[in-house]
Amino acid sequence: MSTEFISMANETLNMFMFLAIELTILYIVISYAIGVLQEYVPKEKVQTLLASQNGRGYVIAAVLGAITPFCSCSTIPFLKGLLKARAGFGPTIVFLLSSPLLNPLIIGILAVTFSIQLAVFYFVIAMVVSISAGVLLEKLGFEKYVRPEAYAEQEKSCTPSNKSSEKPSTEPNRWIKIWRSTWKDFKKTLPYLLVGVSIGSIIYGFVPTELIVKYAGENKWYAIPIAAVIGIPLYIRASAIIPLSAGLVKKGMAMGSVMALIIGSAGASLTEVILLRSIFEKQMIAAFLTVVLGMAMAAGYLYSVVF
């Protein structure tokens, strides 16, 4: 076994240990904080707030999307609930876009893994584009592409209910219940996190820098759209895609491409598109994918210009 191979293996192992410990602590802390917020923001109140037909509803939808980060499995039934409650088409679309993109876990991991500056830039882009897309699609009349049955379907949950109708003050051990929920979610996420950390660490330790720089380095105009398109079928959770991206950056991948990859993978997925077919006609789904891809590429190019 060559000295070079041993050196690369050591680098890989060190990077794996560092990222695994750091991201585990970060994930648990942020997830618990989110659980506390959700304890005091029941779904019924969300639907009431978004039923407002004034411009304030769009901003409220984006903010609530940020504090109620759902995966595609739970976003879709929640979306159906909003439509059934006649919460307003525009704000509902804002929530659909902002909930996975403005996930506090993504913001936190971005800040720790890369920089606070990058996390703020990502947050602003996702917030502005989500709100703008909701307003524009409603003005263009895309509500007509919502299937009629979506308004009549019973809202179903992919996960056990949080019993949000119960008053938090009547639950003396609610903090323990939140912790159990956080730990249960962490155990489900742990395999994804470890896969992402492993891939990122292997890339950091073994992939030649020249290869990354050649296809995804600076001044490669095609790297950003490619990264955005790859992100959607890739569908890796934030806990995996960001450490994977960290390994790519250390090998020379441009930050603009990283931004496009993260937004593409977080904003949409093939699974989500399939689930959306029960709610939207193909025109609305095409508009949804166009928004996500456009946001990913715009963020990538803008970051390259600004920074």
One Martini backbone bead per residue (centre of mass of N, CA, C, O) as a GRO file, in nm:
protein
  307
    1MET     BB    1   0.094   0.038   0.025
    2SER     BB    2   0.090   0.354  -0.033
    3THR     BB    3   0.157   0.662   0.094
    4GLU     BB    4  -0.060   0.819  -0.063
    5PHE     BB    5  -0.302   0.647   0.022
    6ILE     BB    6  -0.276   0.686   0.327
    7SER     BB    7  -0.302   0.993   0.323
    8MET     BB    8  -0.589   1.000   0.195
    9ALA     BB    9  -0.728   0.827   0.414
   10ASN     BB   10  -0.672   1.021   0.650
   11GLU     BB   11  -0.822   1.263   0.534
   12THR     BB   12  -1.094   1.124   0.516
   13LEU     BB   13  -1.128   1.050   0.818
   14ASN     BB   14  -1.102   1.334   0.938
   15MET     BB   15  -1.337   1.459   0.783
   16PHE     BB   16  -1.556   1.268   0.883
   17MET     BB   17  -1.539   1.326   1.188
   18PHE     BB   18  -1.585   1.628   1.179
   19LEU     BB   19  -1.863   1.634   1.028
   20ALA     BB   20  -2.025   1.433   1.200
   21ILE     BB   21  -2.013   1.587   1.469
   22GLU     BB   22  -2.102   1.869   1.383
   23LEU     BB   23  -2.381   1.787   1.238
   24THR     BB   24  -2.512   1.644   1.475
   25ILE     BB   25  -2.532   1.881   1.668
   26LEU     BB   26  -2.676   2.077   1.478
   27TYR     BB   27  -2.927   1.909   1.414
   28ILE     BB   28  -3.040   1.874   1.703
   29VAL     BB   29  -3.065   2.170   1.784
   30ILE     BB   30  -3.245   2.270   1.549
   31SER     BB   31  -3.474   2.059   1.570
   32TYR     BB   32  -3.565   2.135   1.856
   33ALA     BB   33  -3.637   2.429   1.793
   34ILE     BB   34  -3.853   2.358   1.582
   35GLY     BB   35  -4.037   2.195   1.775
   36VAL     BB   36  -4.111   2.434   1.954
   37LEU     BB   37  -4.243   2.606   1.734
   38GLN     BB   38  -4.460   2.392   1.642
   39GLU     BB   39  -4.611   2.383   1.915
   40TYR     BB   40  -4.711   2.707   1.851
   41VAL     BB   41  -4.786   2.616   1.528
   42PRO     BB   42  -5.059   2.531   1.411
   43LYS     BB   43  -5.222   2.443   1.126
   44GLU     BB   44  -5.481   2.611   1.164
   45LYS     BB   45  -5.333   2.885   1.183
   46VAL     BB   46  -5.197   2.881   0.911
   47GLN     BB   47  -5.457   2.875   0.740
   48THR     BB   48  -5.574   3.142   0.846
   49LEU     BB   49  -5.340   3.331   0.761
   50LEU     BB   50  -5.348   3.238   0.444
   51ALA     BB   51  -5.650   3.343   0.382
   52SER     BB   52  -5.541   3.596   0.315
   53GLN     BB   53  -5.572   3.846   0.037
   54ASN     BB   54  -5.326   3.992   0.106
   55GLY     BB   55  -4.987   4.061   0.089
   56ARG     BB   56  -4.916   3.938   0.373
   57GLY     BB   57  -4.953   3.632   0.304
   58TYR     BB   58  -4.680   3.587   0.157
   59VAL     BB   59  -4.490   3.644   0.395
   60ILE     BB   60  -4.613   3.443   0.590
   61ALA     BB   61  -4.558   3.194   0.416
   62ALA     BB   62  -4.247   3.217   0.419
   63VAL     BB   63  -4.207   3.211   0.725
   64LEU     BB   64  -4.357   2.940   0.777
   65GLY     BB   65  -4.174   2.777   0.593
   66ALA     BB   66  -3.916   2.823   0.772
   67ILE     BB   67  -4.062   2.693   1.051
   68THR     BB   68  -4.182   2.446   0.844
   69PRO     BB   69  -3.988   2.191   0.764
   70PHE     BB   70  -4.053   1.995   0.481
   71CYS     BB   71  -4.091   1.729   0.321
   72SER     BB   72  -4.248   1.591   0.057
   73CYS     BB   73  -4.432   1.401   0.223
   74SER     BB   74  -4.553   1.656   0.408
   75THR     BB   75  -4.616   1.888   0.206
   76ILE     BB   76  -4.853   1.776   0.038
   77PRO     BB   77  -5.076   1.740   0.257
   78PHE     BB   78  -5.054   2.035   0.349
   79LEU     BB   79  -5.131   2.160   0.080
   80LYS     BB   80  -5.413   2.036   0.071
   81GLY     BB   81  -5.510   2.181   0.326
   82LEU     BB   82  -5.484   2.468   0.214
   83LEU     BB   83  -5.677   2.433  -0.027
   84LYS     BB   84  -5.926   2.343   0.138
   85ALA     BB   85  -5.905   2.626   0.311
   86ARG     BB   86  -5.861   2.861   0.120
   87ALA     BB   87  -5.558   3.016   0.148
   88GLY     BB   88  -5.447   3.080  -0.120
   89PHE     BB   89  -5.260   3.037  -0.389
   90GLY     BB   90  -5.006   3.211  -0.361
   91PRO     BB   91  -4.925   3.140  -0.063
   92THR     BB   92  -4.912   2.834  -0.118
   93ILE     BB   93  -4.671   2.848  -0.316
   94VAL     BB   94  -4.475   2.978  -0.124
   95PHE     BB   95  -4.476   2.741   0.074
   96LEU     BB   96  -4.381   2.518  -0.122
   97LEU     BB   97  -4.100   2.661  -0.168
   98SER     BB   98  -3.999   2.749   0.131
   99SER     BB   99  -3.998   2.499   0.314
  100PRO     BB  100  -3.737   2.353   0.190
  101LEU     BB  101  -3.544   2.608   0.140
  102LEU     BB  102  -3.589   2.749   0.449
  103ASN     BB  103  -3.442   2.556   0.608
  104PRO     BB  104  -3.270   2.590   0.900
  105LEU     BB  105  -3.069   2.365   0.846
  106ILE     BB  106  -2.945   2.484   0.591
  107ILE     BB  107  -2.858   2.755   0.706
  108GLY     BB  108  -2.679   2.644   0.935
  109ILE     BB  109  -2.487   2.465   0.763
  110LEU     BB  110  -2.389   2.687   0.577
  111ALA     BB  111  -2.261   2.867   0.797
  112VAL     BB  112  -2.064   2.649   0.909
  113THR     BB  113  -1.935   2.532   0.642
  114PHE     BB  114  -1.893   2.823   0.519
  115SER     BB  115  -2.097   3.100   0.560
  116ILE     BB  116  -2.292   3.361   0.653
  117GLN     BB  117  -2.300   3.501   0.381
  118LEU     BB  118  -2.415   3.258   0.222
  119ALA     BB  119  -2.671   3.214   0.394
  120VAL     BB  120  -2.797   3.494   0.341
  121PHE     BB  121  -2.806   3.477   0.036
  122TYR     BB  122  -2.986   3.228   0.019
  123PHE     BB  123  -3.226   3.337   0.181
  124VAL     BB  124  -3.297   3.581   0.001
  125ILE     BB  125  -3.342   3.434  -0.263
  126ALA     BB  126  -3.563   3.235  -0.166
  127MET     BB  127  -3.761   3.447  -0.064
  128VAL     BB  128  -3.799   3.629  -0.315
  129VAL     BB  129  -3.874   3.408  -0.524
  130SER     BB  130  -4.113   3.280  -0.379
  131ILE     BB  131  -4.291   3.533  -0.368
  132SER     BB  132  -4.282   3.611  -0.667
  133ALA     BB  133  -4.402   3.344  -0.776
  134GLY     BB  134  -4.673   3.360  -0.628
  135VAL     BB  135  -4.768   3.624  -0.752
  136LEU     BB  136  -4.736   3.557  -1.056
  137LEU     BB  137  -4.911   3.295  -1.073
  138GLU     BB  138  -5.168   3.434  -0.980
  139LYS     BB  139  -5.183   3.659  -1.200
  140LEU     BB  140  -5.175   3.428  -1.440
  141GLY     BB  141  -5.387   3.193  -1.349
  142PHE     BB  142  -5.277   2.902  -1.220
  143GLU     BB  143  -5.523   2.798  -1.052
  144LYS     BB  144  -5.658   2.635  -1.294
  145TYR     BB  145  -5.427   2.390  -1.240
  146VAL     BB  146  -5.605   2.288  -1.021
  147ARG     BB  147  -5.742   2.025  -0.904
  148PRO     BB  148  -6.054   1.974  -0.786
  149GLU     BB  149  -5.986   1.734  -0.583
  150ALA     BB  150  -5.792   1.896  -0.396
  151TYR     BB  151  -6.029   2.045  -0.237
  152ALA     BB  152  -6.174   1.757  -0.135
  153GLU     BB  153  -5.956   1.631   0.006
  154GLN     BB  154  -5.827   1.461   0.251
  155GLU     BB  155  -5.616   1.517   0.492
  156LYS     BB  156  -5.287   1.380   0.498
  157SER     BB  157  -5.039   1.200   0.677
  158CYS     BB  158  -4.705   1.074   0.685
  159THR     BB  159  -4.721   1.139   0.984
  160PRO     BB  160  -4.758   1.164   1.292
  161SER     BB  161  -4.925   1.344   1.493
  162ASN     BB  162  -4.877   1.645   1.700
  163LYS     BB  163  -5.126   1.749   1.838
  164SER     BB  164  -5.192   2.069   1.789
  165SER     BB  165  -5.474   2.101   1.945
  166GLU     BB  166  -5.313   2.096   2.185
  167LYS     BB  167  -5.218   2.248   2.459
  168PRO     BB  168  -4.908   2.310   2.571
  169SER     BB  169  -4.984   2.378   2.877
  170THR     BB  170  -5.110   2.069   2.925
  171GLU     BB  171  -4.798   1.970   2.880
  172PRO     BB  172  -4.559   1.889   3.108
  173ASN     BB  173  -4.377   1.691   2.883
  174ARG     BB  174  -4.315   1.839   2.602
  175TRP     BB  175  -4.001   1.843   2.594
  176ILE     BB  176  -3.973   1.536   2.576
  177LYS     BB  177  -4.142   1.497   2.319
  178ILE     BB  178  -3.960   1.668   2.141
  179TRP     BB  179  -3.708   1.501   2.183
  180ARG     BB  180  -3.818   1.233   2.072
  181SER     BB  181  -3.880   1.348   1.792
  182THR     BB  182  -3.593   1.441   1.729
  183TRP     BB  183  -3.454   1.162   1.759
  184LYS     BB  184  -3.625   1.012   1.552
  185ASP     BB  185  -3.544   1.194   1.313
  186PHE     BB  186  -3.239   1.155   1.337
  187LYS     BB  187  -3.234   0.846   1.283
  188LYS     BB  188  -3.348   0.880   0.993
  189THR     BB  189  -3.113   1.085   0.897
  190LEU     BB  190  -2.834   0.956   0.954
  191PRO     BB  191  -2.781   0.799   0.689
  192TYR     BB  192  -2.771   1.053   0.510
  193LEU     BB  193  -2.546   1.196   0.657
  194LEU     BB  194  -2.329   0.970   0.628
  195VAL     BB  195  -2.331   0.961   0.323
  196GLY     BB  196  -2.251   1.256   0.274
  197VAL     BB  197  -1.991   1.253   0.440
  198SER     BB  198  -1.854   1.023   0.290
  199ILE     BB  199  -1.851   1.145   0.007
  200GLY     BB  200  -1.710   1.410   0.083
  201SER     BB  201  -1.453   1.274   0.201
  202ILE     BB  202  -1.368   1.116  -0.051
  203ILE     BB  203  -1.341   1.357  -0.234
  204TYR     BB  204  -1.130   1.501  -0.059
  205GLY     BB  205  -0.916   1.251  -0.058
  206PHE     BB  206  -0.934   1.133  -0.388
  207VAL     BB  207  -1.017   1.354  -0.572
  208PRO     BB  208  -0.900   1.525  -0.819
  209THR     BB  209  -0.869   1.857  -0.860
  210GLU     BB  210  -0.858   1.877  -1.173
  211LEU     BB  211  -1.143   1.756  -1.229
  212ILE     BB  212  -1.315   1.971  -1.087
  213VAL     BB  213  -1.205   2.225  -1.227
  214LYS     BB  214  -1.274   2.143  -1.522
  215TYR     BB  215  -1.613   2.113  -1.466
  216ALA     BB  216  -1.656   2.319  -1.175
  217GLY     BB  217  -1.515   2.572  -1.199
  218GLU     BB  218  -1.409   2.850  -1.277
  219ASN     BB  219  -1.536   2.982  -1.575
  220LYS     BB  220  -1.792   2.774  -1.599
  221TRP     BB  221  -2.092   2.826  -1.737
  222TYR     BB  222  -2.212   2.517  -1.739
  223ALA     BB  223  -2.206   2.433  -1.434
  224ILE     BB  224  -2.470   2.555  -1.321
  225PRO     BB  225  -2.697   2.416  -1.488
  226ILE     BB  226  -2.600   2.130  -1.427
  227ALA     BB  227  -2.634   2.144  -1.118
  228ALA     BB  228  -2.938   2.209  -1.117
  229VAL     BB  229  -3.037   1.954  -1.270
  230ILE     BB  230  -2.902   1.738  -1.087
  231GLY     BB  231  -3.045   1.808  -0.812
  232ILE     BB  232  -3.329   1.682  -0.854
  233PRO     BB  233  -3.263   1.369  -0.890
  234LEU     BB  234  -3.075   1.347  -0.647
  235TYR     BB  235  -3.212   1.390  -0.372
  236ILE     BB  236  -3.057   1.534  -0.120
  237ARG     BB  237  -3.019   1.611   0.174
  238ALA     BB  238  -2.888   1.865   0.352
  239SER     BB  239  -2.714   1.672   0.538
  240ALA     BB  240  -2.563   1.578   0.258
  241ILE     BB  241  -2.513   1.802   0.034
  242ILE     BB  242  -2.326   1.995   0.194
  243PRO     BB  243  -2.086   1.809   0.262
  244LEU     BB  244  -2.043   1.732  -0.030
  245SER     BB  245  -1.984   2.024  -0.124
  246ALA     BB  246  -1.740   2.070   0.055
  247GLY     BB  247  -1.562   1.867  -0.096
  248LEU     BB  248  -1.580   2.011  -0.373
  249VAL     BB  249  -1.462   2.286  -0.291
  250LYS     BB  250  -1.183   2.173  -0.194
  251LYS     BB  251  -1.143   2.081  -0.516
  252GLY     BB  252  -1.277   2.354  -0.690
  253MET     BB  253  -1.561   2.422  -0.669
  254ALA     BB  254  -1.787   2.642  -0.740
  255MET     BB  255  -2.015   2.828  -0.559
  256GLY     BB  256  -2.229   2.860  -0.777
  257SER     BB  257  -2.270   2.552  -0.816
  258VAL     BB  258  -2.347   2.490  -0.527
  259MET     BB  259  -2.599   2.662  -0.515
  260ALA     BB  260  -2.751   2.514  -0.745
  261LEU     BB  261  -2.746   2.231  -0.617
  262ILE     BB  262  -2.900   2.294  -0.353
  263ILE     BB  263  -3.160   2.415  -0.475
  264GLY     BB  264  -3.235   2.177  -0.658
  265SER     BB  265  -3.249   1.955  -0.426
  266ALA     BB  266  -3.444   2.119  -0.224
  267GLY     BB  267  -3.684   2.230  -0.419
  268ALA     BB  268  -3.677   1.942  -0.573
  269SER     BB  269  -3.835   1.628  -0.693
  270LEU     BB  270  -3.947   1.343  -0.826
  271THR     BB  271  -4.137   1.271  -0.596
  272GLU     BB  272  -4.284   1.542  -0.581
  273VAL     BB  273  -4.390   1.547  -0.871
  274ILE     BB  274  -4.565   1.296  -0.845
  275LEU     BB  275  -4.743   1.408  -0.612
  276LEU     BB  276  -4.842   1.670  -0.770
  277ARG     BB  277  -5.034   1.521  -0.978
  278SER     BB  278  -5.280   1.521  -0.760
  279ILE     BB  279  -5.304   1.856  -0.787
  280PHE     BB  280  -5.168   1.916  -1.067
  281GLU     BB  281  -5.112   2.022  -1.359
  282LYS     BB  282  -4.862   2.027  -1.592
  283GLN     BB  283  -4.835   2.338  -1.602
  284MET     BB  284  -4.770   2.376  -1.297
  285ILE     BB  285  -4.527   2.188  -1.280
  286ALA     BB  286  -4.358   2.341  -1.487
  287ALA     BB  287  -4.352   2.604  -1.325
  288PHE     BB  288  -4.216   2.491  -1.073
  289LEU     BB  289  -3.953   2.393  -1.213
  290THR     BB  290  -3.876   2.667  -1.332
  291VAL     BB  291  -3.836   2.813  -1.066
  292VAL     BB  292  -3.616   2.634  -0.943
  293LEU     BB  293  -3.411   2.649  -1.176
  294GLY     BB  294  -3.399   2.957  -1.193
  295MET     BB  295  -3.302   3.001  -0.904
  296ALA     BB  296  -3.043   2.834  -0.917
  297MET     BB  297  -2.905   2.988  -1.153
  298ALA     BB  298  -2.927   3.276  -1.047
  299ALA     BB  299  -2.768   3.227  -0.786
  300GLY     BB  300  -2.506   3.130  -0.918
  301TYR     BB  301  -2.445   3.382  -1.096
  302LEU     BB  302  -2.474   3.603  -0.878
  303TYR     BB  303  -2.253   3.501  -0.693
  304SER     BB  304  -2.023   3.525  -0.903
  305VAL     BB  305  -2.054   3.838  -0.929
  306VAL     BB  306  -2.060   3.946  -0.629
  307PHE     BB  307  -1.812   3.735  -0.517
   0.00000   0.00000   0.00000
